[in-house]
Amino acid sequence: MSEDKKIIIDEDWKSQVEAEKENLSQEQSAEGEAPADPQELPPASFEMLLTSLATEAMISLGQLPNMGTGASEINVPQARYAIDMLEVIQEKTKGNLNPGEEQAIEGILHQLRMMFVAVQQGQGGGAPMPDAPTPGSE
C-alpha cells in the first residue's frame, strides 16, 4: 500500500512539473522571448526556404554583412546563383502555390533582381540577369 502512495506522489510531482513548464513556455511566448534552446531551428517551411535563399543573395549583393567576416562583400556569381535557385523554385512550383506564396516569391525575386542590376551598374560590369527588369522599363 505504501508503494501505491509513492506512485501517486510521483505522478502528482510529474504533473506539477509539466504544468510549470507549460506556464513558463506560455509566459516566454507572451513576452516574445527566444526559445530556451539557442540551437532550436524554426520549423521547415516554404517561407523559410525562400528567406534563406533571399538572405544568401542579399549577403552576396553586399546588402547584408557576411556572418563569418562581419563585412559587406559583393560576390556577383554567388548572388546570381541564389536568385537563379529562387527562379527554379518559382518555375517548379507554378500552379501549386497559394496566392500568398506566389506573391511572396514574386516580390522577393523582383527586389533581388533590382538589387542585382543596381550592384552590376555600380560595378560597371556584366550584363543584367536575364528576365531582370531594367531601370525605367516598368
Residue pairs with C-beta under 8 A, 6 or more apart in sequence:
28 35
28 36
42 48
46 97
46 101
47 101
47 104
49 89
50 86
50 89
50 104
50 105
50 108
53 82
53 85
53 86
53 89
54 82
54 86
54 108
54 112
55 64
56 78
56 82
57 79
57 82
57 83
57 86
57 112
57 115
57 116
58 64
58 112
58 115
59 65
59 66
59 67
59 73
60 73
60 74
60 75
60 76
60 78
60 79
60 82
61 74
61 79
61 112
61 115
61 116
61 119
62 72
62 73
62 74
62 119
63 72
63 115
64 72
65 71
65 72
66 72
66 73
74 119
74 123
76 116
76 119
76 120
76 123
76 125
76 126
79 112
79 116
79 119
80 116
80 129
82 112
83 109
83 112
83 113
83 116
83 129
86 105
86 108
86 109
86 112
87 109
87 131
89 105
90 105
90 106
90 109
93 101
93 105
97 105
110 133
113 129
113 131
113 132
113 133
114 132
114 133
116 128
116 129
116 132
117 128
117 129
117 132
117 133
117 134
117 135
120 126
120 127
120 128
128 134
